[in-house]
Every structure is written in C-alpha cells, then in structure tokens.
Amino acid sequence: MTSSAERAAGSVENGRVPDFFIVGSPRTGTTSLYRMLRRHPQVHMPELKEPRFLEGELLHHPAAGAPWQAGYPMTLEAYLTLFEDAAPDQLAGEASPSYLFSRVAASNIAELQPKARIIATLREPASFLRSLHLLYQRVGEEDEKSLRRAISLEADRREGRRLPRGAGRPQMLQYSQHVRYVEQLERYRARFPAEQMLVLIYDDFQADYRGTMRGVLRFLGVDDTHPIPVRKANQSVSVRSQRMQSMVQSIAAGRRPLPRMAHRAVKTLAPRRMRDRSGQISERLLFAQPPPPEDGLMLELRRRFEPEVVALSEHLGRDLVSLWGYDELE
C-alpha cells in the first residue's frame, strides 16, 4: 500500500492540492466523516468543510450571486490556501457533498489531482430525499414545505420558474436527479481506478459507526487505531416559519437590513444562539421536529426509484434491494 507520506506529495505550482475528496451525497454521514478525519493527526482538513470550488456549473450558475458565494474560494489560488498548513507527512482532504451531484466535479478533481482518493456516501432514496428537502428548507434554499409538491415543480424550475428567492444553486432542487446514483458513480469510475474509490452506504454508519470509520482510515492509508470520536450527527428538522426563515437568511446574506426593533428582539430572545455565518437567530425559534412524511409519499418514492436501487445493487455487487426493503414493496 502506498504510504500517506508518498501520496501527500501531490501539488501544483501554486501550492498543495488535496489527496482525497469526500464527494457526498449530503445527509449521508459526510459531516461525521469530516469531523473524524479532521481530528486525526495524519490528516489535514480545512476549517471550511465544503469549499465547493470544483463543483463547476453549480457554484457558477447565474443565480448564484455574490451573497451565496461569499466565504467560498473563487480562484485556484484561494482554494489551495485551504491546504497550505498541511504538513508534508499529512494527507490533505476536503468534503463537498455537491461533488457527487455535479456533472463536472469528477473531471475537475482528476485534472487537479489524478491520484486522488474518492469517498462517496449513499442513502436509501426515499429517506434521503426527505432529509434533503428538510435541509434545503432549513438553509433557505427551498420554500415549498411539501416534498411531493417540490418534486412536481422540477420541470418548472429547470426553466427558471417557481424558484425560491433563496435558491443560490437552483439545479440542486432537481430532487430526482440526486438519486441517479449509478450515473453519478460512473462519472468518477471513468476518471479514477477502482482502488482509488470507496463507496459507503449510510446504513453501515448506523450499524457499525466505528468499524465503518476505521475502514475509511485504512482506505486512506493512515493509522486506523486512532480513537474515533463519538458521532454527533446532524438531525433533520422542519422550519417553523418560512417567513421568519427567509428574513433571517436575507439578513445573513446582506440582502435586508435588520430593523431596530427586530434587532432588540433577537438580542433579547437568543443572545447566545447567533451563528457566525448563517445568522440563524435560534434553532428553537426557527426549527421544530419534522412532521411525519406525507401520506403515501415514501411508498410512492420507493416504487419510483426501485429501478435505480436494482441498478445500484448490480453496480456495487451488493444486495441493496433487500437491505433497503425494496424486495417487500407491494
């Protein structure tokens, strides 16, 4: 096995480039992976979890204006500064879950670092889309509270209609495209040999978190006996008030001034819950436990995406049909 020190030698003229990429999908354990690897002494990961620099058409879409791009590297030089503190004997990596969805990220990564190791994480389609929809509501990307309705709007949104005001990357609202897993993996298989790719299933995190994490460390070629921190998973939540959420996102993005009375209310209600970047007033004020799925929706989604699950099972050589209960569909 190639040592971590040898693989860490990858660089370009302008600086150090990453040795590995966690490419997504979102809501599948990428944050836990990032946190675990960031604490490993043989690994360097930047404070910015999702640089997104190589996602290409998503980050640079005309709808992605300055407020969305603020804080993200927009040049190669700025991107490479994220890894300049990596020691020679450390692996450098980053975690941008949008890279699996992007049609050009695989090519961009291969051009930057052809020896990169790729980690992809996948989740049962219906539960994944429900969690993703809740996430997009939470961050202000989605204003449609019904997942069924949001999926039905895909055609309109492809034409630039019915887009939420906060949609910085409108392509990401094409929910059904997120679960085209085989197509996404094939883009990476076309650019990287099998030994440079690791595909993880979300259920494995749930069943054996530490064992799965140690498998990741072995794949990267670093010490797999290093302590694995306790998991702190991101929980799915629903937005209490879409209007309040939109106001907070606008303030955070600099699109709307904070009225004096509102400022006093925020200071009184949630002085310790302000977040540096997102400007979220308070999780308790804005968010609640998600409601049950819409009647019949999960079964509808599972029936719709059954062919994709069958194809993915064949692609990976693993029986995901049984694991995810698709063999029990009525």
C-alpha positions as CSV (number, residue, x, y, z in Angstrom):
1,M,0.0,0.0,0.0
2,T,1.3,3.4,-0.9
3,S,2.2,5.4,2.3
4,S,0.3,8.5,3.3
5,A,3.6,10.5,3.1
6,E,4.1,9.4,-0.6
7,R,0.5,10.3,-1.5
8,A,0.8,13.7,0.3
9,A,3.4,14.8,-2.2
10,G,0.7,15.8,-4.7
11,S,0.9,19.5,-5.6
12,V,0.8,22.1,-8.3
13,E,3.0,25.0,-9.0
14,N,0.8,27.3,-6.9
15,G,0.6,25.1,-3.8
16,R,-0.6,21.9,-2.1
17,V,-3.6,20.1,-3.6
18,P,-5.9,17.7,-1.7
19,D,-5.1,14.0,-1.6
20,F,-8.7,12.9,-1.1
21,F,-12.2,14.1,-1.5
22,I,-15.4,13.2,0.3
23,V,-17.8,13.9,-2.6
24,G,-21.2,13.2,-1.0
25,S,-24.1,12.8,-1.1
26,P,-25.4,15.3,1.6
27,R,-27.3,13.9,4.6
28,T,-25.4,10.6,4.4
29,G,-22.7,11.0,7.1
30,T,-20.3,13.3,5.3
31,T,-20.2,15.7,8.3
32,S,-19.3,12.8,10.7
33,L,-16.6,11.8,8.3
34,Y,-15.2,15.3,8.1
35,R,-15.2,15.7,11.9
36,M,-13.5,12.4,12.5
37,L,-10.8,12.9,9.9
38,R,-10.2,16.5,11.0
39,R,-9.1,15.2,14.4
40,H,-6.7,12.6,13.0
41,P,-3.1,13.7,13.3
42,Q,-2.1,12.3,9.9
43,V,-4.9,14.2,8.1
44,H,-5.4,17.9,7.4
45,M,-8.8,19.2,6.5
46,P,-9.7,22.9,6.3
47,E,-12.0,24.7,8.7
48,L,-14.3,25.3,5.8
49,K,-16.0,21.9,5.4
50,E,-17.4,22.4,1.9
51,P,-15.2,24.5,-0.3
52,R,-17.3,23.6,-3.4
53,F,-14.7,25.1,-5.7
54,L,-14.6,22.1,-8.1
55,E,-18.4,21.8,-8.4
56,G,-18.2,23.9,-11.5
57,E,-21.7,24.5,-13.0
58,L,-23.4,24.6,-9.6
59,L,-21.3,27.3,-7.9
60,H,-21.0,29.4,-11.0
61,H,-24.7,29.3,-12.1
62,P,-26.0,32.8,-13.0
63,A,-28.4,32.5,-10.0
64,A,-25.5,32.0,-7.6
65,G,-24.9,35.7,-6.8
66,A,-22.3,37.3,-4.5
67,P,-24.2,36.6,-1.2
68,W,-24.2,32.9,-1.9
69,Q,-20.5,32.8,-3.0
70,A,-19.3,35.0,-0.1
71,G,-16.8,33.0,2.0
72,Y,-16.1,30.4,-0.7
73,P,-12.9,30.3,-2.7
74,M,-13.5,31.5,-6.2
75,T,-9.9,31.1,-7.6
76,L,-7.5,28.2,-7.6
77,E,-5.1,30.3,-5.5
78,A,-7.7,30.9,-2.8
79,Y,-8.7,27.3,-2.9
80,L,-5.2,26.0,-2.4
81,T,-4.6,28.2,0.6
82,L,-7.1,26.0,2.4
83,F,-4.5,23.2,2.4
84,E,-1.3,25.2,2.8
85,D,-1.0,24.3,6.5
86,A,-0.9,20.6,5.8
87,A,2.3,19.0,7.0
88,P,4.4,17.0,4.5
89,D,3.5,13.8,6.3
90,Q,-0.2,14.6,6.4
91,L,-2.9,13.8,3.9
92,A,-4.9,16.8,2.8
93,G,-8.6,16.4,2.0
94,E,-11.9,18.2,1.7
95,A,-15.6,17.3,1.9
96,S,-18.0,18.9,-0.6
97,P,-21.2,16.8,-0.8
98,S,-22.3,18.5,-4.0
99,Y,-19.4,17.0,-5.9
100,L,-21.3,13.7,-6.5
101,F,-24.3,15.6,-8.0
102,S,-22.1,17.9,-10.1
103,R,-21.6,16.8,-13.7
104,V,-18.1,18.2,-13.9
105,A,-16.6,17.8,-10.4
106,A,-15.1,14.3,-11.2
107,S,-13.3,15.7,-14.2
108,N,-12.2,18.8,-12.3
109,I,-10.8,16.7,-9.4
110,A,-9.0,14.4,-11.9
111,E,-7.3,17.3,-13.6
112,L,-6.2,18.8,-10.3
113,Q,-5.2,15.5,-8.6
114,P,-5.3,12.3,-10.7
115,K,-4.1,10.2,-7.8
116,A,-6.9,11.5,-5.5
117,R,-8.8,9.0,-3.4
118,I,-12.6,9.4,-3.7
119,I,-15.1,8.7,-0.9
120,A,-18.8,8.6,-1.9
121,T,-21.7,8.0,0.5
122,L,-25.1,6.9,-0.5
123,R,-28.5,6.5,1.3
124,E,-31.8,4.8,0.5
125,P,-33.5,7.2,-2.0
126,A,-36.8,8.0,-0.3
127,S,-35.4,8.7,3.2
128,F,-32.5,10.6,1.5
129,L,-34.8,12.9,-0.4
130,R,-37.0,13.6,2.6
131,S,-33.9,14.5,4.7
132,L,-32.5,16.6,1.8
133,H,-35.8,18.5,1.4
134,L,-35.8,19.3,5.1
135,L,-32.2,20.5,4.9
136,Y,-32.9,22.8,2.0
137,Q,-35.8,24.4,3.9
138,R,-33.6,24.9,6.9
139,V,-30.9,26.7,5.0
140,G,-33.4,28.8,3.0
141,E,-32.9,27.1,-0.4
142,E,-36.4,25.7,-0.5
143,D,-39.7,27.4,0.2
144,E,-42.1,24.6,-0.7
145,K,-42.9,22.7,2.5
146,S,-44.4,19.7,0.7
147,L,-41.8,17.3,-0.7
148,R,-44.3,15.9,-3.1
149,R,-45.1,19.3,-4.4
150,A,-41.4,20.3,-4.6
151,I,-40.6,17.2,-6.7
152,S,-43.6,18.1,-9.0
153,L,-42.0,21.5,-9.6
154,E,-38.8,20.1,-11.1
155,A,-39.9,20.8,-14.7
156,D,-40.8,24.4,-14.0
157,R,-37.7,25.0,-12.0
158,R,-35.5,23.7,-14.9
159,E,-37.0,26.5,-16.9
160,G,-36.2,29.1,-14.2
161,R,-39.8,29.3,-12.9
162,R,-41.1,28.8,-9.4
163,L,-37.7,29.2,-7.9
164,P,-37.4,30.1,-4.2
165,R,-35.9,33.5,-3.6
166,G,-33.0,32.0,-1.7
167,A,-32.1,29.4,-4.3
168,G,-28.4,30.0,-4.9
169,R,-27.9,26.7,-6.8
170,P,-31.3,26.0,-8.4
171,Q,-30.0,22.8,-10.1
172,M,-29.9,21.2,-6.6
173,L,-33.7,21.5,-6.4
174,Q,-33.9,18.8,-9.1
175,Y,-34.6,16.2,-6.4
176,S,-35.0,13.2,-8.6
177,Q,-31.5,13.8,-10.1
178,H,-29.9,13.4,-6.7
179,V,-30.7,9.7,-6.6
180,R,-29.2,8.8,-10.0
181,Y,-26.5,7.0,-8.1
182,V,-25.2,4.8,-10.9
183,E,-24.8,7.7,-13.3
184,Q,-23.0,9.7,-10.6
185,L,-20.6,6.9,-9.7
186,E,-19.9,6.2,-13.4
187,R,-18.6,9.8,-13.8
188,Y,-15.9,9.0,-11.2
189,R,-15.3,5.5,-12.4
190,A,-14.5,7.0,-15.8
191,R,-11.7,9.1,-14.3
192,F,-10.4,7.1,-11.3
193,P,-9.4,3.4,-11.0
194,A,-11.5,1.2,-8.6
195,E,-8.7,1.1,-6.0
196,Q,-9.0,4.9,-5.6
197,M,-12.7,4.8,-4.8
198,L,-14.6,3.9,-1.7
199,V,-18.4,3.8,-1.8
200,L,-20.1,3.8,1.7
201,I,-23.7,3.1,2.5
202,Y,-25.4,5.2,5.2
203,D,-26.8,2.1,6.8
204,D,-23.3,1.0,7.6
205,F,-22.7,4.1,9.7
206,Q,-25.9,3.3,11.6
207,A,-25.0,-0.4,12.1
208,D,-21.3,0.0,12.9
209,Y,-20.1,3.6,13.1
210,R,-16.6,3.0,14.4
211,G,-16.0,0.0,12.2
212,T,-17.0,2.0,9.1
213,M,-14.8,4.9,10.1
214,R,-11.8,2.6,10.6
215,G,-12.4,1.2,7.1
216,V,-12.2,4.8,5.8
217,L,-8.8,5.3,7.6
218,R,-7.5,2.0,6.1
219,F,-8.6,3.1,2.7
220,L,-6.7,6.4,3.1
221,G,-3.6,4.5,4.4
222,V,-3.5,6.3,7.8
223,D,-3.4,4.9,11.3
224,D,-6.7,3.1,11.8
225,T,-6.1,2.6,15.6
226,H,-6.5,6.3,16.3
227,P,-9.5,7.0,18.6
228,I,-12.8,7.5,16.8
229,P,-14.8,10.4,18.3
230,V,-18.4,10.0,19.3
231,R,-20.7,10.7,16.5
232,K,-22.6,14.0,16.5
233,A,-25.0,13.6,13.6
234,N,-26.9,16.5,12.0
235,Q,-30.5,15.9,12.8
236,S,-33.3,16.6,10.4
237,V,-35.6,19.4,11.4
238,S,-38.5,21.3,9.9
239,V,-38.9,25.1,9.5
240,R,-41.5,26.6,11.9
241,S,-42.0,29.8,9.9
242,Q,-40.9,30.1,6.3
243,R,-41.3,33.9,6.5
244,M,-39.1,34.1,9.6
245,Q,-36.5,31.8,7.9
246,S,-36.5,33.9,4.8
247,M,-35.9,37.1,6.8
248,V,-33.1,35.5,8.7
249,Q,-31.4,34.2,5.5
250,S,-31.8,37.6,3.8
251,I,-30.2,39.4,6.8
252,A,-27.3,36.8,6.9
253,A,-26.7,37.3,3.2
254,G,-26.7,41.1,3.5
255,R,-29.9,41.5,1.4
256,R,-32.0,43.1,4.0
257,P,-31.2,45.5,6.9
258,L,-32.2,44.3,10.4
259,P,-34.8,46.7,11.8
260,R,-34.0,48.2,15.2
261,M,-37.0,46.6,16.9
262,A,-36.1,43.2,15.4
263,H,-32.5,43.6,16.4
264,R,-33.6,44.2,20.0
265,A,-35.9,41.2,19.9
266,V,-33.2,39.0,18.6
267,K,-30.8,40.2,21.3
268,T,-33.4,39.5,24.0
269,L,-34.6,36.2,22.7
270,A,-31.5,34.5,21.6
271,P,-28.2,36.3,22.5
272,R,-26.1,33.1,22.6
273,R,-27.6,31.3,19.6
274,M,-26.5,33.6,16.8
275,R,-24.3,31.7,14.2
276,D,-21.4,33.5,12.7
277,R,-22.0,32.7,9.1
278,S,-25.6,31.8,8.7
279,G,-27.1,34.4,11.0
280,Q,-29.7,31.9,12.3
281,I,-31.5,33.5,15.2
282,S,-32.2,30.4,17.2
283,E,-32.8,26.8,16.4
284,R,-35.6,26.7,19.0
285,L,-37.3,29.8,17.4
286,L,-36.9,28.7,13.8
287,F,-37.0,24.9,13.8
288,A,-39.0,22.0,15.1
289,Q,-39.0,18.3,14.9
290,P,-40.1,17.3,11.4
291,P,-43.7,16.2,10.8
292,P,-44.5,12.7,9.7
293,P,-44.0,12.1,5.9
294,E,-46.9,12.9,3.7
295,D,-49.4,10.1,3.4
296,G,-48.2,7.5,0.9
297,L,-45.3,9.6,-0.3
298,M,-42.5,7.4,0.9
299,L,-44.0,4.3,-0.8
300,E,-44.5,6.4,-4.0
301,L,-40.9,7.3,-4.0
302,R,-39.7,3.8,-3.3
303,R,-41.7,2.5,-6.2
304,R,-40.4,5.2,-8.4
305,F,-36.8,4.7,-7.6
306,E,-36.8,0.9,-7.4
307,P,-35.1,0.5,-10.8
308,E,-32.3,2.8,-9.6
309,V,-31.8,0.6,-6.4
310,V,-31.7,-2.5,-8.5
311,A,-29.1,-1.0,-10.9
312,L,-27.0,0.3,-7.9
313,S,-27.0,-3.2,-6.4
314,E,-25.7,-4.6,-9.6
315,H,-23.2,-1.8,-9.9
316,L,-21.7,-2.3,-6.5
317,G,-22.2,-6.0,-6.3
318,R,-24.2,-5.6,-3.1
319,D,-27.8,-6.5,-2.3
320,L,-29.3,-3.1,-1.5
321,V,-32.7,-4.2,-2.7
322,S,-33.0,-6.4,0.4
323,L,-31.1,-4.1,2.7
324,W,-33.4,-1.2,1.9
325,G,-36.6,-3.3,1.9
326,Y,-37.3,-2.9,-1.8
327,D,-38.0,-6.6,-2.1
328,E,-41.0,-6.1,0.1
329,L,-42.7,-3.4,-1.9
330,E,-46.4,-4.2,-2.7
